[in-house]
Amino acid sequence: MSEIVGFLDGRFENGLAGPVNRLERLFAISETIRQSGRRPVTATALADRFDVSRRTIERDLASLREAGAPVVSEPGRNGGAVSLDVAATSVVALSSAQVTALLIAVAAAGPDAPYSDDARSGADLLLQSVAPSTQASVVELRNRIRGPIGDATVSPRLRRTIQEAVRHGRVLNITYLDAHSKLTERSVEAIGFYHGSDGWYLNGWCELREAGRIFRLDRIQSARLTKRRAHHRDVDEVLGWTPAEVVAP
């Protein structure tokens, strides 16, 4: 896949947040087609899965083929995209209860949780990788469980920008509305995330205050990813306190 990365980096470099998102979708599309085996995957199905238009998927497939990905199109009523690199997926030795617990944890974290999109796609891949009998047991068990899904309060674009800053250790320029409804401009070293009783926070080093601060994600009005690297800092020291209930996931 290194040829694809090099090709796409050169062709779609329009800033840090945008191309990363498309690159992730392109890799996910390629993996979805690969895992389907010899069963064609239609552009319509991919468009529904990745919440984009059919035309966008067709452009993505063309880009993958142009980059050298082993993806071909089979014509006909039952046709679609097929991978020439069909490798057997590994079977994960987890029980139906273990898989269900992981799926519940992903759902319970909510749509505002950091990397929630990745968590959902990872959960799908996990479910596909277990034995068919385990899959059937998971479906049966999930049908017996009910719980709230919750609504997103942070825009996907804003969340992705913050996620990228944390993942790559970058400085964010944010506009923040504090608890007193005061709007400030901040440059923040993105260190990590903190989950409090009222939602998710960005844990960062605020250059304006010259100290560690947490910023509630739904109060961040805008965020721009810079090219400046954040200093290597201890997560708990920046957070400022380590209550007994706060642990790494």
C-alpha positions as CSV (number, residue, x, y, z in Angstrom):
1,M,0.0,0.0,0.0
2,S,3.0,2.3,0.1
3,E,2.5,3.2,-3.6
4,I,-1.0,4.3,-2.8
5,V,0.1,6.5,0.1
6,G,2.7,8.2,-2.0
7,F,0.3,8.8,-4.8
8,L,-2.5,10.2,-2.7
9,D,-0.2,12.3,-0.6
10,G,1.0,14.1,-3.7
11,R,-2.4,14.4,-5.3
12,F,-4.7,15.4,-2.5
13,E,-2.5,17.5,-0.3
14,N,-4.8,20.4,0.6
15,G,-4.2,20.8,4.3
16,L,-3.8,18.5,7.2
17,A,-7.4,17.7,8.2
18,G,-9.0,17.1,4.7
19,P,-6.6,14.6,3.1
20,V,-6.2,12.5,6.2
21,N,-10.0,12.0,6.2
22,R,-10.1,11.0,2.6
23,L,-7.0,8.8,2.9
24,E,-8.7,6.9,5.8
25,R,-11.8,6.5,3.7
26,L,-9.8,5.2,0.7
27,F,-8.0,2.7,2.9
28,A,-11.3,1.7,4.5
29,I,-13.0,1.2,1.0
30,S,-10.1,-0.9,-0.2
31,E,-10.3,-3.1,3.0
32,T,-14.1,-3.4,2.7
33,I,-13.7,-4.7,-0.9
34,R,-10.9,-7.0,0.1
35,Q,-12.8,-8.5,2.9
36,S,-15.9,-9.1,0.8
37,G,-13.9,-11.9,-1.0
38,R,-15.2,-12.6,-4.4
39,R,-18.5,-11.0,-3.7
40,P,-18.8,-7.7,-5.7
41,V,-19.4,-4.6,-3.6
42,T,-21.6,-2.0,-5.3
43,A,-20.9,1.8,-5.3
44,T,-24.3,2.3,-3.7
45,A,-23.4,0.0,-0.8
46,L,-20.1,1.8,-0.3
47,A,-21.8,5.2,-0.5
48,D,-24.3,4.1,2.2
49,R,-21.5,2.7,4.4
50,F,-19.3,5.7,4.3
51,D,-22.1,8.3,4.2
52,V,-21.0,10.0,0.9
53,S,-22.4,10.2,-2.6
54,R,-22.2,7.5,-5.2
55,R,-20.2,9.9,-7.4
56,T,-17.7,10.4,-4.6
57,I,-17.3,6.6,-4.3
58,E,-16.8,6.2,-8.0
59,R,-14.1,8.9,-7.9
60,D,-12.5,7.1,-4.9
61,L,-12.5,3.8,-6.8
62,A,-11.0,5.4,-9.8
63,S,-8.2,6.9,-7.7
64,L,-7.5,3.6,-6.1
65,R,-7.2,1.9,-9.4
66,E,-5.0,4.7,-10.8
67,A,-2.8,4.3,-7.7
68,G,-2.3,0.7,-8.4
69,A,-4.7,-0.9,-5.9
70,P,-5.8,-4.4,-7.0
71,V,-9.5,-3.3,-7.5
72,V,-11.4,-4.2,-10.6
73,S,-15.1,-3.7,-11.6
74,E,-17.3,-6.6,-12.6
75,P,-20.1,-5.5,-15.0
76,G,-23.7,-6.7,-14.9
77,R,-26.7,-6.6,-12.6
78,N,-24.9,-8.3,-9.7
79,G,-21.6,-6.6,-10.5
80,G,-19.5,-4.2,-8.5
81,A,-15.9,-3.7,-7.2
82,V,-13.8,-6.8,-6.5
83,S,-10.3,-7.0,-5.0
84,L,-7.7,-9.2,-6.7
85,D,-5.9,-9.4,-3.4
86,V,-8.3,-11.6,-1.5
87,A,-6.6,-12.7,1.7
88,A,-8.3,-14.8,4.4
89,T,-9.3,-12.7,7.4
90,S,-8.0,-13.8,10.7
91,V,-10.4,-15.4,13.1
92,V,-10.4,-13.7,16.5
93,A,-10.8,-16.2,19.3
94,L,-13.3,-14.1,21.4
95,S,-16.5,-15.3,23.0
96,S,-19.8,-13.8,22.0
97,A,-20.1,-12.1,25.4
98,Q,-16.6,-10.5,25.0
99,V,-17.5,-9.2,21.5
100,T,-20.8,-7.9,22.6
101,A,-19.2,-6.2,25.6
102,L,-16.8,-4.4,23.2
103,L,-19.6,-3.4,20.9
104,I,-21.6,-2.0,23.9
105,A,-18.6,0.0,25.1
106,V,-18.2,1.6,21.6
107,A,-21.9,2.5,21.6
108,A,-21.9,3.7,25.2
109,A,-19.0,6.1,24.5
110,G,-21.3,8.1,22.3
111,P,-20.8,9.9,19.0
112,D,-18.7,12.7,20.6
113,A,-16.1,10.3,22.0
114,P,-12.6,10.7,20.4
115,Y,-12.1,8.4,17.5
116,S,-15.7,7.3,17.6
117,D,-15.9,6.8,13.8
118,D,-12.8,4.6,14.0
119,A,-14.2,2.7,16.9
120,R,-17.4,1.9,15.0
121,S,-15.5,0.8,11.9
122,G,-13.2,-1.2,14.1
123,A,-16.1,-2.9,15.8
124,D,-17.6,-3.8,12.4
125,L,-14.2,-5.4,11.4
126,L,-14.1,-7.2,14.7
127,L,-17.5,-8.7,14.2
128,Q,-16.6,-9.8,10.7
129,S,-13.4,-11.5,11.9
130,V,-15.0,-13.9,14.4
131,A,-16.4,-17.3,13.6
132,P,-19.9,-17.4,12.0
133,S,-21.3,-19.2,15.0
134,T,-19.9,-16.4,17.3
135,Q,-21.4,-13.8,15.0
136,A,-24.8,-15.4,15.3
137,S,-24.5,-15.5,19.1
138,V,-23.5,-11.9,19.2
139,V,-26.5,-10.9,17.1
140,E,-28.8,-12.9,19.4
141,L,-27.3,-11.3,22.5
142,R,-27.3,-7.7,21.1
143,N,-31.1,-8.1,20.4
144,R,-31.6,-8.5,24.1
145,I,-29.9,-5.2,25.1
146,R,-31.4,-1.7,25.0
147,G,-29.8,1.6,25.8
148,P,-29.6,5.3,24.7
149,I,-27.5,6.2,21.7
150,G,-27.3,9.9,22.4
151,D,-26.9,12.8,19.9
152,A,-23.7,14.4,18.7
153,T,-23.0,17.9,20.1
154,V,-19.6,18.3,18.3
155,S,-19.4,18.6,14.5
156,P,-17.6,15.7,12.9
157,R,-15.2,18.1,11.1
158,L,-14.3,19.8,14.4
159,R,-13.8,16.5,16.2
160,R,-11.6,15.1,13.4
161,T,-9.4,18.2,13.6
162,I,-8.9,17.8,17.4
163,Q,-8.3,14.1,17.0
164,E,-5.6,14.7,14.5
165,A,-3.9,17.3,16.7
166,V,-3.8,14.8,19.6
167,R,-2.7,11.9,17.4
168,H,0.1,13.8,15.8
169,G,1.1,16.0,18.8
170,R,0.3,19.3,17.2
171,V,-0.7,22.8,18.4
172,L,-4.3,23.8,17.8
173,N,-5.6,27.4,17.4
174,I,-9.0,27.4,18.9
175,T,-11.9,29.7,19.7
176,Y,-13.3,28.8,23.1
177,L,-16.5,29.7,24.9
178,D,-15.9,29.3,28.6
179,A,-18.4,28.6,31.4
180,H,-19.0,32.4,31.8
181,S,-19.9,32.7,28.1
182,K,-16.6,34.6,27.4
183,L,-15.1,33.9,24.0
184,T,-11.2,33.7,23.8
185,E,-8.7,32.8,21.2
186,R,-6.2,30.1,22.4
187,S,-3.2,28.3,21.1
188,V,-3.2,24.9,22.7
189,E,-0.8,22.0,22.7
190,A,-3.1,19.0,22.2
191,I,-2.1,16.4,24.8
192,G,-5.0,14.0,25.1
193,F,-8.7,13.7,26.1
194,Y,-10.5,13.6,29.4
195,H,-14.0,12.3,30.0
196,G,-15.9,14.1,32.8
197,S,-19.4,13.7,34.1
198,D,-20.6,16.4,31.6
199,G,-18.9,15.2,28.5
200,W,-15.5,14.9,26.7
201,Y,-12.7,17.5,27.1
202,L,-9.5,18.2,25.3
203,N,-6.6,18.0,27.7
204,G,-4.0,20.5,26.6
205,W,-1.3,23.0,27.5
206,C,-2.7,26.5,27.0
207,E,-0.1,28.9,25.7
208,L,-2.3,31.9,26.8
209,R,-2.4,30.7,30.5
210,E,1.0,29.0,30.4
211,A,-0.6,26.0,32.2
212,G,-2.5,22.8,31.7
213,R,-6.2,23.3,30.9
214,I,-9.1,21.2,29.8
215,F,-11.5,22.4,27.2
216,R,-15.0,20.9,26.8
217,L,-15.3,19.8,23.3
218,D,-18.8,21.2,22.8
219,R,-17.6,24.7,23.8
220,I,-14.8,24.8,21.2
221,Q,-16.3,27.0,18.5
222,S,-13.5,26.5,15.9
223,A,-10.2,24.7,15.7
224,R,-7.4,25.0,13.2
225,L,-4.5,22.5,13.1
226,T,-1.1,24.1,12.9
227,K,2.2,22.6,11.8
228,R,3.8,23.4,15.2
229,R,4.7,20.4,17.3
230,A,3.5,20.1,20.9
231,H,6.1,19.6,23.6
232,H,6.3,16.1,25.1
233,R,4.4,16.4,28.4
234,D,3.1,14.0,30.9
235,V,-0.7,13.6,30.4
236,D,-1.5,13.5,34.2
237,E,0.7,16.4,35.0
238,V,-1.0,18.5,32.3
239,L,-4.4,17.4,33.5
240,G,-3.3,18.7,37.0
241,W,-4.9,16.0,39.0
242,T,-5.5,12.3,38.9
243,P,-8.7,11.3,40.6
244,A,-9.1,7.6,41.5
245,E,-11.8,7.2,38.8
246,V,-9.6,8.5,36.0
247,V,-7.7,5.8,34.2
248,A,-6.4,5.1,30.8
249,P,-8.8,3.1,28.6
